Amino acid sequence: MPRFGKKSLKRLKGVDTLLVNVLNQAIKHFDFTVIEGKRSLETQKKYVAKGVSKTLESKHLDGKAVDLSPYPLDYDDEERFVYLGGFILGVASQLGVKLRWGLDWNNDTYTRDTKFRDLGHFEIRE
């Protein structure tokens, strides 16, 4: 059974418990790594300047978002990211947690209209 490594556990510090609970259930069945959880405003500003993030109001700032990757990490394997995305959303739904995925920002389940694709990004919907 997969489990989080030390780096992933460290990266989950400060992340909302609702989101951590979803990830703790998902890791039992799907091997993935946590790329980033809560982040500082300084880091967010750098990401916006680089174009890897689109807003200074990221949910990462208050621990309500994470970036994940299937393990082993291969950013070019889009199919595995999509599979992981569906899996995470399914687990969240079972737990009654509403998430938004970086491949479906408007939550209409139609992913072809997504201009900014962030396949590893998951955030709590309010």
N, C-alpha and C positions, 0 to 999 in steps of 0.2 A: 504494500500500500504506500503510495507517495506521501510525503510529509514535507513541511516547510524546512528549508535549511536555515542556518544562522543568519545569513544576510536577509532573507525574506522576513524572518521574524523581527529583525531589527527595523526593517523598513515599514513594518506594520505598527510600530509604536506611534501613538497619537492619532491613529485612524479610528473613526467611529466604530463602536462595538457592533452595530447592525451590519456594517460592511465586513468587519472581521469575522463575524459569525457565518456569513455567507461563504467567505473564502475558506474558513475552517471546515465547512461541510464539503465544499467543492474539491479541496485538496485530497480528500479521502479517495476520490475516484478519477482524478485527472491531474497529471503532473504539470505544474506551472510554477513560475517564479514571480515574486513581487519585484518590479523594477523600481517603483517609487510610490510612496504613500503621501504623508503630510509633507508639505514643503514651505519654505520661507517666502516672504514677499520678494526678497532680493533674488532668490532663485527664479521665481515666477517672472520677474522683470527681465531676467536674462533669457528665459525661454521665449517670451514674447518678442524680444529684440531679434532672436535667431529665427523666429517664425515657426517654432515647434509647438507653440501654444498661441491661442488667439485672444486671450483675455487676461486682464489683471485681477479678475474676480473669480479665479479658478476655485473649484471646490477642494482642490488639494490644500489650499491655505488653511482650511478649518478641519482637515482630516476626513472629508466626506467623499474623497475620490482616491483611486489607486490606478496605477499602470501595471499591467500584468503581461507575461509572455509565456507561451507554452514552453516546457522544458524538454530537451535542451533548447536554448535560445537560438532562433534562426529568424531574423526579421524579414527574410525574403519568403518564408513559408506562410503566405497569406491564408491558405486553406486551413492550416492548424489554428491560426488566430481566429478565424471565423467559427471554427468548431468550438474553441474555447469560449468565445463570446456567447454562443448559444447555450453552452453548458452552464456558464456563470448566471446568465439570465434565467435559465430553468431552475437552478437551485434557489436563486433569490425569490422567484415566484412561489416556489414551494414553502419558503419561509415567510412569505408575506412582505418581503422587502422590495420596494420599487426602485429599480436601477435604470440609469440611462447609459447607453453604450456609445462609444465614439465612432461607431459605424451607422448609428441611427439616432442622431441628435434630437430629431423631432418626435421620436417614438411612434412613428407611423408604420413600422415594420417593413417599410420599403427603403432598402439601403442604397439604391442606385441614385437617389437624389442627394446623397451626402457629398458635399464638396470638400470638407476637411475631414479626411479619414484618419481616425486615431483608434486603430483596431484593438489596442491593449488597454484603452481607457474605460473605466467604469466609475459611475458616481451615483450617489443617493439622490433620488428625485424627491422633491418636497411637494 
